[in-house]
Amino acid sequence: MTGDGAAVVAAVGAVAERIQAERDHLTELDSAIGDADHGGNMARGWAAAAEAARDLDDPDAETVAKTVGKTLMSEVGGASGPLFGGSLVFAAAELDGGVDAETAVAFAETYLEKVEDRGDARVGDQTMVDALTPAVHTFKKSIETDGLPPIEALAKAVDAAERGVAFTVPIRARKGRASYLGWRSVGHQDPGATSALFILEELLAVAAERLGVDAPRADATSPTIPDDDPDAEASDDSDAAPEGD
């Protein structure tokens, strides 16, 4: 197996191993605000997804992603199956023709959009969206505005996701089973956001390995100044009130 398809298969295998290693930790997080099944469900689902991906005959990236998504939908119980798996099935279409900076951004944006739609969640609801949104926004901006190589953009996305996971701790849950706890959900880290972070970390590790480099560590802070955009400056000028005589 070669090419982009092989890279995605390797990434899925790495994610499956990481989720299995973190199974007890994810279960502990979910025990506090959920029904304590997130770790087991995710470990089972990703193990099945990795096996299904390995069984494919020299697939392209889109085929692997769709296969993984469908497997997660069937094997992961609760809300996580449709969120992690169903969203992946839709986003996989963005990988038609291969994986590059442009298709990776499109994939990330579509995935986030579908997670938001399926979970009816937005930033601040104490869900995986709190990790995915800063990660996707940072990844897109790092590539399209800052002109960074994808591996560096992905490293920044990982840092952004880590910050997002931390953000879930001091806020009240407004979606999912944790929302039933009301204010008692404050002070607990969201397990779905944590899983999303683990997945991104493994994607970065596999990408670096295949490029033959060490996985970079990056700060999500932007190196550019927002008002450097001449279009933005022109817009600001047009919105300014006219001076009096």
C-alpha positions as CSV (number, residue, x, y, z in Angstrom):
1,M,0.0,0.0,0.0
2,T,1.5,3.4,-1.0
3,G,0.6,7.0,-1.4
4,D,-1.9,9.1,0.5
5,G,-4.1,6.1,1.2
6,A,-1.3,4.4,3.0
7,A,-0.6,7.5,5.0
8,V,-4.3,7.7,6.1
9,V,-4.2,4.0,7.0
10,A,-1.1,4.6,9.2
11,A,-2.8,7.5,10.9
12,V,-5.9,5.5,11.7
13,G,-3.7,2.8,13.2
14,A,-1.9,5.3,15.3
15,V,-5.1,6.8,16.5
16,A,-6.5,3.4,17.4
17,E,-3.4,2.6,19.5
18,R,-3.6,6.0,21.3
19,I,-7.2,5.8,22.1
20,Q,-6.7,2.3,23.5
21,A,-3.8,3.6,25.6
22,E,-6.0,6.5,26.9
23,R,-9.1,4.3,27.4
24,D,-9.1,4.4,31.1
25,H,-8.4,8.1,31.2
26,L,-11.3,8.8,28.8
27,T,-13.5,6.6,30.9
28,E,-12.6,8.5,34.1
29,L,-13.4,11.8,32.4
30,D,-16.7,10.5,31.2
31,S,-17.6,9.0,34.6
32,A,-17.6,12.5,36.1
33,I,-20.1,14.0,33.7
34,G,-21.5,11.2,31.5
35,D,-22.2,7.5,31.6
36,A,-18.6,6.3,31.7
37,D,-18.7,4.6,28.3
38,H,-16.7,7.0,26.1
39,G,-13.4,5.3,26.6
40,G,-14.6,1.8,25.8
41,N,-16.8,2.9,22.9
42,M,-14.0,4.9,21.3
43,A,-11.4,2.2,21.8
44,R,-13.6,-0.5,20.3
45,G,-14.6,1.7,17.4
46,W,-11.2,2.8,16.4
47,A,-9.8,-0.7,16.7
48,A,-12.4,-1.9,14.3
49,A,-11.8,1.1,12.0
50,A,-8.0,0.4,11.9
51,E,-8.7,-3.3,11.0
52,A,-11.1,-2.3,8.3
53,A,-8.6,0.2,6.9
54,R,-5.8,-2.3,6.8
55,D,-8.0,-4.8,4.9
56,L,-8.6,-2.4,2.0
57,D,-6.7,-3.2,-1.2
58,D,-4.5,-0.2,-2.1
59,P,-7.1,2.4,-1.4
60,D,-7.0,6.2,-1.9
61,A,-7.3,8.6,0.9
62,E,-11.0,9.2,0.4
63,T,-11.9,5.5,0.4
64,V,-10.0,5.0,3.7
65,A,-11.6,8.0,5.4
66,K,-15.1,6.8,4.3
67,T,-14.5,3.3,5.5
68,V,-13.2,4.5,8.8
69,G,-16.2,6.8,9.2
70,K,-18.7,4.1,8.4
71,T,-17.0,1.7,10.8
72,L,-17.1,4.2,13.6
73,M,-20.8,4.8,13.0
74,S,-21.5,1.1,13.4
75,E,-19.1,0.3,16.2
76,V,-19.1,3.3,18.5
77,G,-22.1,3.6,20.7
78,G,-23.9,6.7,21.9
79,A,-23.5,10.1,20.3
80,S,-19.9,9.6,19.5
81,G,-20.5,7.3,16.5
82,P,-22.5,9.8,14.4
83,L,-20.3,12.7,15.6
84,F,-16.8,11.2,15.0
85,G,-17.8,8.7,12.2
86,G,-20.7,10.3,10.4
87,S,-19.0,13.6,10.1
88,L,-15.9,11.8,8.7
89,V,-18.0,10.1,5.9
90,F,-19.1,13.5,4.7
91,A,-15.7,15.1,5.0
92,A,-14.0,12.3,3.1
93,A,-15.3,13.6,-0.2
94,E,-12.9,16.6,0.2
95,L,-10.0,14.1,-0.2
96,D,-11.0,13.1,-3.7
97,G,-7.8,13.4,-5.7
98,G,-5.4,13.2,-2.8
99,V,-4.2,15.0,0.3
100,D,-2.5,18.4,0.0
101,A,-2.8,21.7,1.8
102,E,-5.9,22.8,0.0
103,T,-7.9,19.5,0.4
104,A,-6.7,19.2,4.0
105,V,-8.2,22.6,4.9
106,A,-11.5,21.7,3.0
107,F,-11.6,18.4,4.8
108,A,-11.1,20.0,8.2
109,E,-13.8,22.7,7.6
110,T,-16.3,20.1,6.4
111,Y,-15.7,17.9,9.3
112,L,-16.2,20.7,11.8
113,E,-19.3,21.8,10.0
114,K,-20.9,18.3,10.2
115,V,-19.9,17.9,13.8
116,E,-21.6,21.2,14.6
117,D,-24.7,20.2,12.7
118,R,-25.0,16.7,14.0
119,G,-24.4,17.7,17.6
120,D,-26.2,21.1,17.4
121,A,-23.2,22.4,19.3
122,R,-21.2,25.6,19.2
123,V,-18.1,26.9,21.0
124,G,-18.8,27.2,24.7
125,D,-21.2,24.2,25.0
126,Q,-18.5,22.0,26.6
127,T,-18.2,19.5,23.7
128,M,-15.6,18.4,21.1
129,V,-16.5,21.5,19.2
130,D,-14.5,23.5,21.7
131,A,-11.4,21.6,20.7
132,L,-12.1,21.3,16.9
133,T,-13.1,24.9,16.2
134,P,-9.8,26.5,17.3
135,A,-7.9,23.7,15.7
136,V,-9.6,24.1,12.3
137,H,-9.5,27.9,12.4
138,T,-5.8,27.9,13.3
139,F,-5.0,25.3,10.6
140,K,-6.8,27.2,7.9
141,K,-5.3,30.5,8.8
142,S,-1.8,29.1,9.2
143,I,-1.9,27.8,5.6
144,E,-4.0,30.3,3.8
145,T,-2.9,33.5,5.5
146,D,0.5,32.8,7.1
147,G,1.7,30.5,4.3
148,L,3.1,27.9,6.6
149,P,3.9,24.3,5.5
150,P,1.1,21.9,6.4
151,I,3.1,20.1,9.0
152,E,3.7,23.4,10.9
153,A,0.1,24.4,10.5
154,L,-1.0,21.0,11.9
155,A,1.3,21.6,14.9
156,K,-0.3,24.9,15.6
157,A,-3.7,23.2,15.3
158,V,-2.7,20.7,17.9
159,D,-1.8,23.5,20.3
160,A,-5.1,25.3,19.5
161,A,-7.0,22.1,20.3
162,E,-5.1,21.7,23.6
163,R,-6.2,25.2,24.6
164,G,-9.7,24.3,23.6
165,V,-9.7,21.2,25.8
166,A,-8.6,23.3,28.7
167,F,-11.4,25.8,27.9
168,T,-14.0,23.0,28.5
169,V,-13.0,22.8,32.2
170,P,-14.3,26.1,33.6
171,I,-17.5,26.3,31.5
172,R,-21.0,24.9,32.0
173,A,-22.1,22.0,29.7
174,R,-25.0,22.9,27.5
175,K,-25.1,19.8,25.3
176,G,-25.1,16.1,25.8
177,R,-25.5,14.1,29.0
178,A,-23.2,16.5,30.9
179,S,-25.8,19.3,30.4
180,Y,-28.2,17.5,32.7
181,L,-25.8,18.3,35.6
182,G,-26.3,22.0,35.1
183,W,-23.7,24.0,37.1
184,R,-22.2,20.8,38.5
185,S,-20.6,20.2,35.1
186,V,-18.3,23.2,35.7
187,G,-14.8,22.1,36.5
188,H,-14.8,18.9,34.4
189,Q,-12.9,18.3,31.2
190,D,-15.0,17.2,28.2
191,P,-14.0,13.6,27.1
192,G,-15.1,14.2,23.5
193,A,-12.8,17.2,23.2
194,T,-10.0,15.2,24.8
195,S,-10.4,12.4,22.2
196,A,-10.4,15.0,19.4
197,L,-7.0,16.3,20.8
198,F,-5.6,12.8,20.9
199,I,-6.6,12.2,17.3
200,L,-4.9,15.4,16.2
201,E,-1.8,14.6,18.1
202,E,-1.5,11.3,16.3
203,L,-2.2,12.8,12.9
204,L,0.7,15.2,13.5
205,A,3.0,12.4,14.7
206,V,2.3,10.2,11.6
207,A,2.7,13.1,9.3
208,A,6.0,14.0,10.7
209,E,7.2,10.4,10.6
210,R,6.3,10.1,6.9
211,L,8.1,13.3,6.2
212,G,11.1,12.0,8.1
213,V,11.2,14.9,10.5
214,D,10.6,15.4,14.2
215,A,7.0,16.4,15.1
216,P,7.2,20.2,15.6
217,R,5.9,21.9,18.6
218,A,4.2,25.2,17.8
219,D,2.3,27.9,19.5
220,A,-1.1,28.7,18.1
221,T,-0.4,32.4,18.5
222,S,-0.3,34.1,15.0
223,P,2.9,35.6,13.6
224,T,0.9,38.1,11.6
225,I,-0.7,41.4,12.5
226,P,-4.5,41.3,11.6
227,D,-4.6,44.9,10.2
228,D,-1.8,44.1,7.8
229,D,-4.6,43.0,5.4
230,P,-5.1,45.9,3.0
231,D,-8.7,44.7,2.2
232,A,-9.5,44.9,5.9
233,E,-8.0,48.4,6.1
234,A,-10.0,49.6,3.2
235,S,-13.1,48.2,4.8
236,D,-12.4,49.9,8.0
237,D,-11.9,53.2,6.2
238,S,-15.2,52.9,4.4
239,D,-17.0,52.2,7.6
240,A,-15.6,55.3,9.3
241,A,-17.9,58.2,9.9
242,P,-17.1,61.3,7.8
243,E,-15.4,64.1,9.6
244,G,-17.3,67.4,10.1
245,D,-16.3,70.7,8.4
